[in-house]
Amino acid sequence: MNSNATFERITVAQEKILVALATFKFLTTGQLLDLKVMTDRANINKQLGLLRNSFKPLIGSIAFGVHPKLGKLESVHYLTAHGALLLQELYGERYYVRYPKGKNGLFQQDYFHRIHTIDVHIAFNRWAMASDMDILFFQTYFDKLSSGREKGYRAESAILISDKNYLIADALCLLSAPRREELYAIEMYNGNDTNRVHNSLFAHLQALNNGQPSKQFGLNYGSRVLCVFEFDNYKNLAMKRLSEDKRFASAKSYFLFKSLEELGVDDFFDWWLFDGTKGSLF
């Protein structure tokens, strides 16, 4: 394959699209607009079509039906293996590229949750770049890793609680901050099931009490849990429940809260603690 000849036919805008997909794995047109890959939706969709319909497609797209309240759902785009190979030939074999390796698990049941998890990644990435910090990794529950068993895979965001038990965070992020590397488990909560949220965060509390996230990544200091909520009122309810649970009393500074709306208007560095006071990432 003559990749150089192929790259000569790729515009700057198309290259930006491919690089964005390599970073975030899945993106909608709206998210590409948010990333300022281009400023016009029609132009982005045109470039996506060219990348998708080439002789050896560089991207794939997943189309969805109509939501009863929201109307037509946006398609989700991703790199193909050919697109990933071209990027690695352009930037070097060590260039990290994220793309789906198979057809299973492509948004069948968790469209909004995945989209919002990616929104959190975008916000985190934007803030880190603006603050001159590096995200060393951002692993999600839809990134799979071989478990070492035949046909066995687990989420890259799995955290051991004990020898036999583990939880799966929506994402794990390691940030190269000014003083040290900071590890965060990230949970994206859609809907209004505060009981499920409470149980989920108690599992994180157990992991933190055992020091498991830090041990897993070779750190000799604690990690934090970032809790992002689709709706602000459910964020407040979850914070209230934790503040009333004495088991969390000594762990207040390890759980940080925001709503999706706050991600878009607040400084990413500033978060809420569950007692209603302000906290920060580090």
Salt bridges, closest charged atoms under 4 A:
ASP34 OD1 - ARG126 NH2 3.19
GLU74 OE2 - ARG41 NH1 2.82
ASP110 OD2 - ARG114 NE 3.06
ASP143 OD1 - LYS25 NZ 2.90
ASP143 OD2 - ARG98 NH2 2.48
ASP170 OD2 - HIS113 NE2 3.06
GLU182 OE2 - ARG180 NE 3.03
GLU187 OE2 - HIS204 NE2 2.65
ASP232 OD1 - LYS235 NZ 2.95
GLU244 OE2 - LYS240 NZ 2.53
ASP245 OD2 - HIS198 NE2 2.86
ASP245 OD2 - ARG247 NH2 2.74
GLU262 OE2 - LYS235 NZ 3.12
ASP266 OD2 - LYS258 NZ 3.93
ASP275 OD2 - LYS252 NZ 2.88
